[in-house]
Amino acid sequence: MTSNPVELGTKRSAESSMVTHIRRHSLQKFEVDRENLRERQEELEATLLVEPAMNWRDAAVKVQYLIRRYSETAEAQDASRQELIQSALDDLARLSDTEVTNQ
């Protein structure tokens, strides 16, 4: 056994080193993007909490957001639930558009 560490990077081919670099860079970018998304979601949720909905369209926006967040959970991944979620989102969008047209 030797006390000198083995530098594994020198044993890799240039292609292998490039693939490793790309993978590490992609993971770092993914983590940054995920953190940015989390921050934007927190900002949006804070905004949605500031004031009560002033009309049905405002309420529909809040409900659509909550339904979309629910649709990302493991519980909502069932095909029939996904179909129900999409149907509810379509209904909310259609009814919100109808309200805007009637005003």
C-alpha positions as CSV (number, residue, x, y, z in Angstrom):
1,M,0.0,0.0,0.0
2,T,1.3,3.4,-0.9
3,S,0.8,6.7,0.9
4,N,0.7,8.7,-2.3
5,P,-2.9,9.2,-3.7
6,V,-3.5,8.0,-7.2
7,E,-4.6,10.7,-9.6
8,L,-7.3,8.9,-11.5
9,G,-7.8,11.8,-14.0
10,T,-4.5,11.0,-15.7
11,K,-5.7,7.5,-16.4
12,R,-8.8,8.6,-18.4
13,S,-9.0,9.3,-22.1
14,A,-9.7,12.8,-23.3
15,E,-13.2,11.7,-24.3
16,S,-13.9,10.2,-20.9
17,S,-12.6,13.3,-19.1
18,M,-14.9,15.5,-21.3
19,V,-17.9,13.4,-20.6
20,T,-17.2,13.6,-16.9
21,H,-16.8,17.4,-17.1
22,I,-20.1,17.7,-19.0
23,R,-21.9,15.5,-16.5
24,R,-20.6,17.5,-13.6
25,H,-21.4,20.9,-15.3
26,S,-24.9,19.6,-16.1
27,L,-25.5,18.6,-12.5
28,Q,-24.4,22.0,-11.2
29,K,-26.6,23.8,-13.7
30,F,-29.5,21.5,-12.8
31,E,-29.0,22.4,-9.1
32,V,-28.9,26.1,-9.8
33,D,-32.0,25.9,-12.0
34,R,-33.8,23.9,-9.3
35,E,-32.9,26.5,-6.6
36,N,-34.1,29.3,-8.9
37,L,-37.4,27.5,-9.5
38,R,-37.9,27.0,-5.8
39,E,-37.3,30.7,-5.2
40,R,-39.7,31.7,-7.9
41,Q,-42.4,29.4,-6.5
42,E,-42.0,30.9,-3.1
43,E,-42.3,34.4,-4.5
44,L,-45.4,33.4,-6.5
45,E,-47.0,31.7,-3.5
46,A,-46.3,34.8,-1.3
47,T,-47.9,37.0,-4.1
48,L,-51.0,34.7,-4.2
49,L,-51.3,35.0,-0.4
50,V,-51.1,38.8,-0.3
51,E,-54.6,39.6,-1.5
52,P,-57.8,37.6,-1.7
53,A,-59.2,36.9,-5.2
54,M,-61.3,39.8,-6.5
55,N,-63.2,37.7,-9.0
56,W,-63.6,34.1,-10.3
57,R,-60.7,34.5,-12.7
58,D,-58.3,35.4,-9.9
59,A,-59.6,32.4,-7.9
60,A,-59.1,30.1,-10.9
61,V,-55.5,31.2,-11.2
62,K,-54.8,30.2,-7.6
63,V,-56.6,26.9,-8.0
64,Q,-54.8,26.1,-11.3
65,Y,-51.5,26.7,-9.6
66,L,-52.4,24.4,-6.7
67,I,-53.7,21.7,-9.1
68,R,-50.4,21.9,-11.1
69,R,-48.4,21.6,-7.9
70,Y,-50.4,18.6,-6.9
71,S,-50.0,17.0,-10.3
72,E,-46.3,16.8,-9.6
73,T,-46.7,14.6,-6.6
74,A,-46.3,10.9,-6.6
75,E,-49.9,10.5,-5.5
76,A,-51.1,12.3,-8.6
77,Q,-49.2,10.1,-11.1
78,D,-51.9,7.6,-11.6
79,A,-53.2,7.9,-15.2
80,S,-56.8,8.4,-14.1
81,R,-55.8,11.2,-11.8
82,Q,-53.7,12.8,-14.5
83,E,-56.7,12.7,-16.7
84,L,-58.9,14.3,-14.0
85,I,-56.3,16.9,-13.3
86,Q,-56.1,17.9,-17.0
87,S,-59.8,18.0,-17.3
88,A,-60.1,20.3,-14.3
89,L,-57.4,22.6,-15.6
90,D,-59.1,22.7,-19.0
91,D,-62.4,23.5,-17.3
92,L,-60.9,26.3,-15.3
93,A,-59.2,27.8,-18.4
94,R,-62.4,27.6,-20.4
95,L,-64.5,29.2,-17.7
96,S,-61.9,31.9,-17.0
97,D,-61.9,32.8,-20.7
98,T,-65.7,32.9,-20.7
99,E,-65.7,35.3,-17.7
100,V,-63.3,37.6,-19.4
101,T,-65.4,37.6,-22.6
102,N,-68.6,38.4,-20.7
103,Q,-67.1,41.4,-19.0
